[in-house]
Amino acid sequence: MGNLDDLIRLVPPPEKPVALEEDWRSVEKELGLALPSEFKALATRYGAGSFDDISLLSPGELVVSARDLLGTAGAFRDDWPDMVPFALWPEPGGLLEWARTGNGDSLYWLTEGEPEDWTTVVWNPRAGSGRHALDAVAFLYAYFEGRLDVPLLGPPPSEPWFDSHRDRSHVYVKLSEGELPYAQRLKILRDTLSPTADRGSHDEGEGNRQYHFKAIDRDWLLTYEDCYGHQIRVAFPPEDDDEARAVILGAAEAMGCQVLRAITIEGKPAWLG
C-alpha cells in the first residue's frame, strides 16, 4: 500500500519545508475530531506545497473548507443528488477535504470509522467521483508510483515532484506555430532558460504534447504544450516579472514563433500592453 517512508523515497521532500502557519491541535479542537496521524506527519515533513498539481490543504485551509463544504457541496447535492453519493462533513461519516488540484478536483477523506481507517474520495462536480480504499498517504504513493488508476486526475507524471509553496505570478503566452519542428522549439526554450530540470511530460503526437520543466537558478516553473493551444506557461516570483517578460518573449522569437497574446491565470492581458 505504501507509507510515508515509501512516499519520501519516491518523491523527495524539500530540504527546508515551508512551515505550516497553524498547528494541528487547534485545528482538531475546532473541528471536534482527530485527524489521521500519518497525514499530519506528511504535511509537517513536506511543508506547505503541492505534489505535481495536487495541493495539500494547510491546517487553516482544511478548517475553512470544512466550514464551507456543507453549504457549497450541499447545494449541489440538492440539485444533483446522483453526483454526490456521499455524506458531507459534519454529517456522520461525511467527506472532509485534504487536497485539491488546479483543475477543480478535490481529494477528500471519507470519515467513516477511526481516522487511521479513513479512505479517499476524488470528486469534481463537473466530472463525477471515485472512491479508493486507501488513506491519503497510501493514495499519493500508489498514484505517483503508477499503480493506481485515477481517471479524474489522469496519468501521473513520469518523474513526480513536490513544490514548496511560494507566491508566484502565472502567465500564459499564446504562440503561432512557426516553421521549426516542435522538438527543436522546445530545445531552444530550455537552452534559453538553462540549467533546467525535467518535471514530467506527456507526448501523444501533434496536438497532444506537454513538457514540464523547471528553470533551476530562477525557480521558474514552465510548461510548453500544444494540447490546449500552442503556448508557454510560466510561473515565477512576482518580483521577476520584468526578467520573465524579457526572457520568455525573447525565447519565443528565437523559436521562430509570433506571440499572439499573453494573459495571466485570471485571464487579464500581460506583457504586451
N, C-alpha and C positions, 0 to 999 in steps of 0.2 A: 504493500500500500504506500509506504513512504512516510518518513517522519521528518522533523526539522533538520536533522543532520544530513539526510539524503538530499533535501532541497538545497541546503547550503553547498553541498558538493556539486550539484547540478547548476545552480545559479549563485555565484559568489556574492555575498553581501558587501556593501561598501566598507572601506577601512574605517571611515568616520561617519557612522549613520547620522542623519539629521534627526535630532532628538524630538520625540513627541512632546507636544506642549501640555498635554493633560495626563493625569495619572489614572490607571485602571481602577483603583479602589474607589475613587469618587464617581467614576462612570458607572461602575456596578451598583453603587449605592443609589445613584439617580435612577437607574433602570430597574432596580429591585430584583436583579438576578445576577448570578455569576456567569462569566464568560469563559470559553474554553481556554485552559491554561497554555496549550501549545500555540494558539493564535496570539495570545499576549506575548509569548516568548518570541514568536515570529516578528511581530511588529516592533518589539524592542531591539531585536538583533539587526533587522534591516533598516529600521527607522522609517520616517515618512517618505513615501515614494511609490513607484509603480514597477510591477513585473510586466515588461512589454507594455501592453495597453491596459493592463488590469491595475487600477489604482486602489491601494489599500485605504480604507477609511481610518482616519485618526480617531482616537477616543472621543474627541469632541464632535467630529463629523458623524460618528456612529450614533451618538445621542440625538443629534439634530435629525438624522434620518429616521431613527426610531420614533421620535415625536411626530414626524410628518407622515409616516408611512400609511397609517390607517386612514388619514384624511385624503391623501392623493391616490394611493392604490385602491383604497376602499371605494372611492367614487368610480374608478374604472371598473372595479368588480361589480358594482351595482348595475352598470350598463352592459357589461360583457362578462357575465359570471363564468362562462366556459374558459375564458382566457386567464382566470385567476383561480385555479383549483386548490388553493391553499388558504389556511387561516393567515391573518396578518397580525404581527405583534402590536399591542399586548394581548390579543386573543390567545387562548391556550394553544401551545404548540405552533404559534404563528411565525411567519417569516421575519427575519431580522437581518438587515443588510450589513455586509462586511467589506464589500469592494464593488467597484463599478468600472465600466470601460468608456472610452470616448465615443463609442457607437450607441450609447443608450442602454447597454446591457447592465444588469445588476446581479451580483452574487450574494446569496442570502444563506443564512443558517435556517434550517427547519428546526425550530426549538422544541423538539419532542424528546422527552426523557432528560437524562443528565447532560450537562454541557459537553462533556467529552464524547458523547454519542451523537451530537448534532450532525446532520448531513447537509449537503449543499444543493441549493436550487439556483439555476441560472434562469433569469427571466427578463424578457424585453416585451413591453406591452404591444409593440408592433409585430413581433415575430413568435410569440409563444414562450414556453418554458420547458425546462428539462431538469429532472431530479437525478442526483448522483449520490450513491451510498458511500460518500467519503467526507471526512471533515475538511476544513479549509486548507490545512497544510498538505494533507494527502491529495486533495484535489489539485492544488497547484503543482505538486510534484508529478503526479500522473499525467496531467495535461501537458506540461512543458517537456516531459520525457517522451511524449508522443504516444503514450499508451491509452489515453482517454479521448474518445471522440466527443467533442462538444460542438454540435452544429451551430449554435448561436455565436460561438466565438471564432469558428473557423479553425484552420490548422495553426499550430503554434509555430513560432519562428524556429529556424534550424539551429540557431545559437541564442538561446534565451538569455535575457539580461534583466538587471534591476537598475532603475534610475532613482537616485535620491531626489526628493522634491526640492525645487527652487523655482522662483518666479521666472517665466520665460515668455517672450513675445513669439507669436506664431504668424508666419507669412507664407501664403501660397502664391507661387509665381507661375502663371499660365504661359505656356510656350507654343510657338509654331513648331512644326516637325523638324525643319532643317534638312540638309542633304546628307549629313554624316550618319552612319549606322548607329543604332541605339547604344550598343556596347561601347562604341568609341566616344559618344557623347557622355556616357557615364564615367568613363575613364578620365576625360578632360575635367569633369566636375570634381571628381575625387582628387585628381592631381592638384587642382587649384586649392583644395582645402587640406592637402596633406600636412601631417600624417592623419590617416583615418582608420577607423576600426569597424568591421562588419557588425551589423545588428540584425541580420536576418534578411531573407529575400523570398520573393515569390515570382516565378517566371514560367508562364504557360504560353509564351509566344506573344506576338504583336497584339497590343490592346489589352494585355493582362500581365503586366510586369511591374514589380515593385522591388526596389532595393533600398534598404535602410542602412544607414551608417552614421558614425559619429566623427566630427572633426575634433580630434583629441585635445589639441592645445587650446582650442577656443571653447570647448564644451558646448558645441552646437550639435543638434540632432537633426538629421536630414533624411528625407525620402525622395527618391527620384522614380517617377512612375508614369505609366500611360494607361493604367486601368481606370482611373477616374479623370480622364483627360491628361494630356501631356503636361506635366508640371514638376516643379521642385517645391517641396515643403520643407521649411526650415524653422526650427525653434531655437531661440537664443536668449541670453540675458538681455533685458531691456536696454541696458547701457551700451550694448554692442550694436544698436540699430544702424548707425551710420556706417560702421565697418561691414555689417551684414549686407546692407544695401549695395555697397560698392563691390564687395566680393561676389555676391550671387549674381548681380546683373552683369558683372564682368565675365563670370563663368558662362552665363547664358550666351553672351556674344561670342566667346571662344568656341562654344559648342555649335555655333552656326545657327542659333535659334533666335527668333524675334520674340521679345517679351510682349505678350498680348495684354496682360493685366497682372496686377499684384494686389492681393487682398489679405486682410487679417483674418484670423479664425472667426471673427464676428461678422465677416463679410464686408468690412469697410475698406475703401481704397487705401493702398500703401505704396510708398516708394516712387511712384511715377508722377505724382502731382507736383 
